[in-house]
């Protein structure tokens, strides 16, 4: 004979701490809980307000450079390490957890313009306006973890001379090659003092270069003649060239969708492209009010961070037209370089005021170890906000950001100018012959032509 009994797991009603309230189990039948939607909406509203209250994105500043920070590079083999180069030729390796300098790499006689690390994290490559490329051995993690390593300095393993100043460098993924950008694009090998290959298309300087994370032989560059160029190392000539109306300062590939890249442009916008279809941008990311100087994708590929001449750092969704977060401080000047940490939890920015700054990728995220109960509560609040994000009050609270007065005024002025231009186009079209004027979308308007 079967006997029906009530069975309950001990984990479900055991309190984690003695101060916790005893758990009460509810019947979630909608016929019994007619006010459930209203209660959930109020909880979503409170969760959105609490996010604003606890939004403290700035963690700390790392000072040590005596001139503007011009470039940064992540150490793929060590989560806490990041390299920075400044305009006075100083290169430093930082321990992000302790916010201190671990090692210095002296040697450059001019501004350091490019930094990159090999995929295994053992080699650092730097280049600058002194027409040299330098290879350095990176200290092992045991030295970085020791407390007395702040005076560590390193000598270059190799120094390669070039004919012109170098403006950028990037290392091939899982390979021995690296590319430098200057008067032309040079492909180097670790063990050779001369480039193994060189590409040139036009006469202007190349200012940024990025290897594709999915296809190691493909790289993209931007030049001061407003062009974006694709190169394939397996062929002897450049593949494709896109000419825009304004210059592109930096480019970053999406690590999860390696056919897509996003370009940081001088016209205050970022443009996401599919490398297979360059005649129009996939998405235009707006909100900055001055030139976008640098861009870096999160390892998740779902968002990217930008640094701008308007002294702000913004985080965008990979397919979002407007930023989801804006970071600024009173002391931070023009931002020249930004990086996501390798675990996508933090953002590092380098600016004109000689400091590196460490930010949380999620402004209201709670640092430290979370209890399972706290973790579940955060997940529940996120789910509530996501469910009710379309309602006006929740949307207003979530979207609100405090802006410095110069940024706010510049944004208002920029919107007025865009609206005036739109009205002018409408009137021109209304007073012209039907079909004589074709209005192009923003995704195509900033592109002049594509050259194969």
C-alpha positions as CSV (number, residue, x, y, z in Angstrom):
1,X,0.0,0.0,0.0
2,X,1.3,3.4,-1.0
3,X,1.3,6.1,1.7
4,X,1.3,9.7,0.4
5,X,3.7,11.9,2.5
6,X,4.9,15.4,2.2
7,X,8.6,15.4,1.4
8,X,10.8,18.5,1.6
9,X,14.5,18.9,0.9
10,X,16.5,20.2,3.8
11,X,18.3,22.8,1.6
12,X,15.0,24.5,0.8
13,X,14.1,25.6,4.3
14,X,17.5,25.7,6.0
15,X,18.6,29.3,6.6
16,X,22.1,30.3,5.4
17,X,22.7,32.5,8.4
18,X,21.0,32.7,11.8
19,X,19.9,36.3,11.1
20,X,18.0,35.3,7.9
21,X,14.3,35.2,7.8
22,X,12.6,31.8,7.7
23,X,11.7,31.0,4.1
24,X,8.0,31.1,3.3
25,X,6.6,29.0,0.3
26,X,4.0,30.6,-1.9
27,X,1.4,29.2,-4.2
28,X,2.0,31.0,-7.5
29,X,-1.4,30.2,-9.0
30,X,-2.6,33.4,-10.8
31,X,-6.1,32.9,-9.6
32,X,-5.0,33.3,-6.0
33,X,-2.5,36.1,-6.7
34,X,-4.4,38.7,-8.7
35,X,-1.9,41.5,-7.9
36,X,1.2,39.6,-9.0
37,X,1.8,41.8,-12.1
38,X,1.5,45.0,-10.1
39,X,3.9,43.7,-7.4
40,X,6.4,42.6,-10.1
41,X,6.2,46.0,-11.8
42,X,6.9,47.8,-8.5
43,X,9.8,45.5,-7.8
44,X,11.3,46.2,-11.3
45,X,10.9,50.0,-10.6
46,X,12.7,49.6,-7.3
47,X,15.4,47.5,-8.8
48,X,16.0,50.2,-11.5
49,X,16.2,52.9,-8.8
50,X,18.6,50.8,-6.6
51,X,20.9,50.3,-9.6
52,X,21.2,54.1,-9.8
53,X,21.8,54.4,-6.1
54,X,24.6,51.8,-6.1
55,X,26.2,52.8,-9.4
56,X,29.8,53.5,-8.4
57,X,31.8,52.5,-11.6
58,X,35.1,54.2,-10.7
59,X,37.4,51.8,-8.8
60,X,40.8,53.7,-8.8
61,X,43.5,55.5,-10.8
62,X,47.0,54.1,-11.5
63,X,49.6,56.9,-11.7
64,X,53.3,56.7,-12.5
65,X,53.6,58.0,-16.1
66,X,54.9,61.5,-16.5
67,X,53.3,62.2,-19.9
68,X,50.0,61.3,-21.6
69,X,49.2,57.6,-21.9
70,X,49.1,56.9,-25.7
71,X,48.5,53.1,-26.0
72,X,47.7,50.0,-24.0
73,X,47.9,46.2,-24.5
74,X,46.4,43.3,-22.6
75,X,48.5,40.3,-21.5
76,X,46.5,37.3,-22.8
77,X,48.3,34.9,-20.5
78,X,47.8,36.9,-17.2
79,X,44.4,38.2,-16.2
80,X,45.7,40.9,-13.9
81,X,48.4,42.3,-16.2
82,X,48.1,45.3,-18.6
83,X,50.8,47.2,-20.5
84,X,50.8,50.9,-21.1
85,X,52.9,53.2,-23.2
86,X,53.2,57.0,-22.9
87,X,54.3,59.9,-25.0
88,X,57.7,60.2,-23.2
89,X,58.7,56.7,-24.3
90,X,58.0,55.0,-21.0
91,X,56.4,51.5,-21.1
92,X,55.0,49.9,-17.9
93,X,53.4,46.6,-16.9
94,X,50.7,47.1,-14.3
95,X,49.1,44.7,-11.8
96,X,45.5,45.7,-11.9
97,X,44.5,44.0,-8.7
98,X,47.0,46.0,-6.6
99,X,47.1,49.0,-9.0
100,X,50.8,49.3,-9.0
101,X,53.7,49.1,-11.5
102,X,55.3,45.7,-11.7
103,X,57.9,46.3,-14.4
104,X,59.2,49.1,-16.6
105,X,60.6,48.8,-20.1
106,X,62.8,51.8,-20.9
107,X,64.4,52.4,-24.3
108,X,62.2,54.4,-26.6
109,X,63.5,57.9,-27.4
110,X,60.1,59.2,-28.5
111,X,56.4,58.6,-28.1
112,X,55.3,55.0,-27.8
113,X,52.5,54.6,-30.4
114,X,51.8,50.9,-30.4
115,X,51.9,48.0,-28.0
116,X,50.9,44.4,-28.4
117,X,51.6,41.1,-26.7
118,X,52.0,37.6,-28.3
119,X,49.2,35.1,-27.8
120,X,51.2,33.1,-25.3
121,X,52.0,36.3,-23.3
122,X,55.8,35.8,-23.4
123,X,56.7,38.6,-25.8
124,X,55.8,42.3,-25.8
125,X,56.2,44.3,-29.1
126,X,56.4,48.1,-29.0
127,X,56.9,50.7,-31.7
128,X,57.0,54.5,-31.7
129,X,58.0,57.7,-33.4
130,X,61.7,57.0,-32.9
131,X,61.4,54.7,-36.0
132,X,62.2,51.5,-33.9
133,X,60.4,48.3,-33.2
134,X,61.4,46.7,-29.9
135,X,60.8,43.1,-28.6
136,X,60.7,42.5,-24.9
137,X,60.6,39.4,-22.7
138,X,57.6,39.6,-20.3
139,X,58.2,38.8,-16.6
140,X,56.6,35.5,-15.5
141,X,53.6,35.5,-13.3
142,X,55.6,34.4,-10.2
143,X,57.6,37.7,-10.4
144,X,54.4,39.7,-10.9
145,X,52.9,38.1,-7.8
146,X,55.9,39.0,-5.6
147,X,55.7,42.2,-3.5
148,X,59.2,43.6,-4.2
149,X,59.0,43.7,-8.0
150,X,58.1,47.3,-8.4
151,X,61.7,48.3,-9.3
152,X,62.0,45.6,-12.0
153,X,63.2,46.9,-15.4
154,X,63.8,45.0,-18.6
155,X,66.2,45.4,-21.5
156,X,64.9,44.8,-25.1
157,X,65.4,41.4,-26.6
158,X,65.7,42.9,-30.1
159,X,65.6,46.3,-31.7
160,X,64.6,46.6,-35.3
161,X,65.1,49.9,-37.2
162,X,62.6,51.4,-39.7
163,X,62.8,54.2,-42.2
164,X,59.7,56.1,-40.9
165,X,57.8,56.6,-37.6
166,X,55.5,53.7,-36.6
167,X,51.9,54.5,-35.5
168,X,50.5,51.1,-34.5
169,X,51.4,47.5,-34.1
170,X,49.3,44.3,-33.7
171,X,50.3,40.6,-33.2
172,X,48.9,37.7,-35.1
173,X,46.7,35.3,-33.2
174,X,48.5,32.0,-32.5
175,X,51.3,32.9,-34.8
176,X,54.9,34.4,-34.9
177,X,54.1,37.4,-37.1
178,X,53.2,40.9,-36.2
179,X,52.3,44.0,-38.3
180,X,53.3,47.6,-37.9
181,X,51.6,50.6,-39.4
182,X,53.4,53.7,-40.6
183,X,54.2,54.9,-44.1
184,X,53.2,51.4,-45.1
185,X,52.0,48.1,-43.5
186,X,55.0,45.9,-42.6
187,X,54.8,42.3,-41.6
188,X,57.6,41.1,-39.3
189,X,58.8,37.8,-37.9
190,X,60.1,37.6,-34.3
191,X,63.4,36.2,-35.6
192,X,64.1,38.5,-38.5
193,X,65.3,42.1,-38.4
194,X,63.7,43.1,-41.7
195,X,60.0,42.9,-42.7
196,X,59.0,39.6,-44.4
197,X,56.4,41.5,-46.4
198,X,55.2,45.0,-47.0
199,X,51.9,46.4,-48.3
200,X,51.2,50.0,-49.6
201,X,48.0,51.4,-51.1
202,X,48.2,55.2,-51.5
203,X,50.6,57.7,-50.1
204,X,49.2,58.6,-46.7
205,X,50.2,57.2,-43.3
206,X,48.5,54.1,-41.9
207,X,47.4,54.9,-38.3
208,X,45.9,51.6,-37.0
209,X,46.2,47.9,-37.7
210,X,44.3,44.8,-36.4
211,X,44.7,41.1,-37.1
212,X,41.5,39.1,-37.4
213,X,41.0,36.7,-34.4
214,X,39.3,34.0,-36.5
215,X,41.4,34.1,-39.7
216,X,45.0,34.8,-38.7
217,X,46.1,35.9,-42.2
218,X,43.5,38.6,-42.5
219,X,44.1,42.2,-41.2
220,X,42.4,45.5,-41.4
221,X,44.0,49.0,-41.3
222,X,42.9,52.6,-41.3
223,X,44.8,55.5,-42.8
224,X,44.9,59.2,-42.6
225,X,43.4,59.5,-46.1
226,X,40.1,58.4,-44.5
227,X,40.4,54.9,-45.9
228,X,39.8,51.4,-44.3
229,X,41.8,48.6,-46.0
230,X,41.6,44.8,-45.8
231,X,44.8,42.8,-46.4
232,X,45.3,39.1,-46.9
233,X,48.8,37.8,-46.2
234,X,48.3,34.9,-48.5
235,X,48.3,37.2,-51.6
236,X,50.8,39.9,-52.6
237,X,48.3,42.8,-52.9
238,X,45.7,44.5,-50.7
239,X,42.2,43.0,-50.9
240,X,39.7,45.8,-50.5
241,X,39.6,49.5,-49.7
242,X,36.7,51.6,-48.3
243,X,36.9,55.4,-48.3
244,X,34.8,57.4,-45.8
245,X,34.1,61.1,-45.4
246,X,36.2,61.3,-42.2
247,X,39.2,59.6,-40.8
248,X,39.0,56.4,-38.8
249,X,41.2,56.5,-35.6
250,X,41.0,52.9,-34.5
251,X,39.4,49.5,-35.4
252,X,38.5,46.4,-33.4
253,X,37.3,43.0,-34.6
254,X,34.4,41.3,-32.8
255,X,36.0,38.2,-31.2
256,X,32.8,36.1,-31.3
257,X,31.8,37.1,-34.9
258,X,35.2,37.6,-36.6
259,X,33.7,38.6,-39.9
260,X,32.5,41.9,-38.2
261,X,34.6,44.9,-37.1
262,X,33.8,48.3,-35.6
263,X,35.6,51.5,-36.6
264,X,36.0,54.5,-34.3
265,X,35.6,57.6,-36.5
266,X,36.5,61.3,-36.3
267,X,32.8,62.3,-36.8
268,X,31.9,61.3,-33.2
269,X,30.3,58.0,-34.3
270,X,31.4,54.3,-34.5
271,X,30.5,52.2,-37.5
272,X,30.1,48.4,-37.5
273,X,30.9,46.6,-40.8
274,X,30.7,43.2,-42.2
275,X,34.0,42.5,-43.9
276,X,32.2,40.7,-46.7
277,X,29.9,43.6,-47.5
278,X,31.5,47.0,-47.1
279,X,29.1,49.0,-49.2
280,X,27.1,49.9,-46.0
281,X,27.5,49.8,-42.3
282,X,25.6,47.3,-40.3
283,X,25.0,49.7,-37.4
284,X,25.9,53.3,-36.5
285,X,26.7,53.9,-32.8
286,X,26.1,57.5,-31.8
287,X,26.4,59.6,-28.6
288,X,29.9,60.9,-28.4
289,X,30.3,64.7,-29.0
290,X,33.9,64.6,-30.2
291,X,36.2,62.4,-32.1
292,X,36.3,58.7,-31.0
293,X,40.0,57.9,-30.3
294,X,40.0,54.2,-29.4
295,X,37.8,51.1,-29.3
296,X,38.0,47.6,-27.9
297,X,35.6,44.7,-27.9
298,X,34.6,42.7,-24.8
299,X,35.8,39.1,-24.9
300,X,32.1,38.1,-25.0
301,X,31.6,40.0,-28.3
302,X,28.3,41.5,-27.0
303,X,29.6,45.0,-26.3
304,X,32.5,47.3,-26.8
305,X,34.1,50.3,-25.0
306,X,35.1,53.6,-26.7
307,X,37.3,56.5,-25.5
308,X,36.8,59.9,-26.9
309,X,38.4,63.3,-27.2
310,X,35.3,64.6,-25.3
311,X,36.9,63.2,-22.0
312,X,34.4,60.3,-21.6
313,X,34.4,56.6,-21.8
314,X,31.2,54.9,-23.2
315,X,30.1,51.3,-23.4
316,X,27.9,50.2,-26.3
317,X,26.0,47.1,-27.2
318,X,27.4,45.5,-30.3
319,X,24.1,46.1,-32.1
320,X,22.9,49.2,-30.2
321,X,22.7,52.7,-31.6
322,X,23.2,54.4,-28.3
323,X,25.6,53.8,-25.4
324,X,24.3,51.9,-22.4
325,X,26.9,53.5,-20.0
326,X,29.0,56.7,-19.8
327,X,31.9,57.1,-17.4
328,X,33.7,60.4,-16.6
329,X,35.5,62.2,-13.8
330,X,36.4,65.8,-13.2
331,X,40.1,65.1,-13.5
332,X,40.1,62.9,-16.6
333,X,41.2,64.6,-19.7
334,X,41.1,63.4,-23.3
335,X,40.9,59.6,-23.5
336,X,43.4,58.2,-26.0
337,X,43.1,54.4,-25.3
338,X,40.7,52.0,-23.7
339,X,40.7,48.2,-23.0
340,X,38.3,45.6,-21.7
341,X,39.8,43.2,-19.2
342,X,40.2,39.6,-20.3
343,X,37.3,38.5,-18.1
344,X,35.0,41.3,-19.4
345,X,34.5,42.6,-15.8
346,X,36.5,45.8,-15.9
347,X,37.4,48.6,-18.3
348,X,40.8,50.3,-18.3
349,X,41.2,53.8,-19.8
350,X,44.3,55.8,-20.5
351,X,44.1,59.6,-20.9
352,X,46.0,62.8,-21.4
353,X,46.4,63.4,-17.7
354,X,49.0,60.6,-17.4
355,X,46.7,58.3,-15.4
356,X,45.2,54.9,-16.1
357,X,41.8,54.5,-14.6
358,X,40.0,51.3,-13.7
359,X,36.2,51.0,-14.0
360,X,33.6,48.4,-13.5
361,X,32.0,47.1,-16.8
362,X,28.6,47.1,-14.9
363,X,28.4,50.3,-12.9
364,X,26.2,48.9,-10.0
365,X,27.9,45.5,-9.8
366,X,28.6,44.3,-6.3
367,X,32.3,43.5,-5.9
368,X,33.6,40.6,-3.7
369,X,32.2,37.2,-3.0
370,X,28.4,36.9,-3.2
371,X,26.3,34.5,-1.2
372,X,24.0,32.3,-3.3
373,X,21.1,34.2,-1.8
374,X,22.5,37.5,-3.0
375,X,23.4,36.1,-6.4
376,X,19.8,34.9,-6.9
377,X,18.5,38.2,-5.8
378,X,20.6,40.0,-8.4
379,X,19.5,37.6,-11.1
380,X,15.9,38.1,-10.2
381,X,16.2,41.9,-10.3
382,X,17.9,41.7,-13.7
383,X,15.1,39.5,-15.0
384,X,12.5,41.9,-13.7
385,X,14.1,44.9,-15.3
386,X,14.5,43.1,-18.6
387,X,10.8,42.1,-18.5
388,X,9.5,45.6,-17.8
389,X,12.1,47.6,-19.7
390,X,9.6,48.7,-22.3
391,X,7.4,50.6,-19.8
392,X,8.0,54.4,-19.8
393,X,8.9,54.8,-16.1
394,X,11.4,51.9,-16.0
395,X,12.9,53.0,-19.3
396,X,13.3,56.6,-18.1
397,X,15.1,55.5,-14.9
398,X,17.4,53.0,-16.7
399,X,18.4,55.4,-19.5
400,X,19.1,58.4,-17.3
401,X,22.7,59.4,-17.0
402,X,24.3,62.4,-15.4
403,X,26.5,64.3,-17.9
404,X,29.1,67.0,-17.3
405,X,27.7,70.4,-18.4
406,X,30.1,70.8,-21.4
407,X,29.2,67.3,-22.7
408,X,25.5,68.0,-22.2
409,X,25.6,71.3,-24.0
410,X,27.7,69.9,-26.9
411,X,25.2,67.0,-27.2
412,X,22.2,69.5,-27.4
413,X,24.1,71.6,-30.0
414,X,24.9,68.5,-32.0
415,X,21.3,67.3,-32.0
416,X,20.2,70.8,-33.2
417,X,22.6,70.7,-36.1
418,X,21.5,67.2,-37.1
419,X,17.9,68.2,-37.0
420,X,18.6,71.4,-39.0
421,X,20.4,69.3,-41.7
422,X,17.5,66.9,-41.8
423,X,14.9,69.7,-42.3
424,X,17.1,71.2,-45.0
425,X,17.2,67.8,-46.9
426,X,13.4,67.5,-46.5
427,X,12.8,70.9,-48.0
428,X,15.2,70.4,-50.8
429,X,13.5,67.1,-51.6
430,X,10.0,68.7,-51.4
431,X,10.9,71.5,-53.9
432,X,12.7,69.2,-56.4
433,X,11.3,67.0,-59.2
434,X,10.0,63.7,-57.9
435,X,12.7,61.1,-57.8
436,X,15.6,63.5,-58.5
437,X,16.9,63.4,-54.9
438,X,17.4,60.1,-53.2
439,X,17.8,60.2,-49.4
440,X,20.5,57.8,-48.2
441,X,20.4,56.2,-44.8
442,X,23.1,57.1,-42.2
443,X,24.7,53.7,-42.8
444,X,25.6,54.6,-46.4
445,X,25.8,58.4,-46.2
446,X,29.3,58.5,-44.6
447,X,30.8,56.2,-47.2
448,X,32.3,57.8,-50.4
449,X,33.2,54.6,-52.4
450,X,34.5,51.1,-52.2
451,X,37.6,50.1,-54.2
452,X,38.5,46.5,-55.0
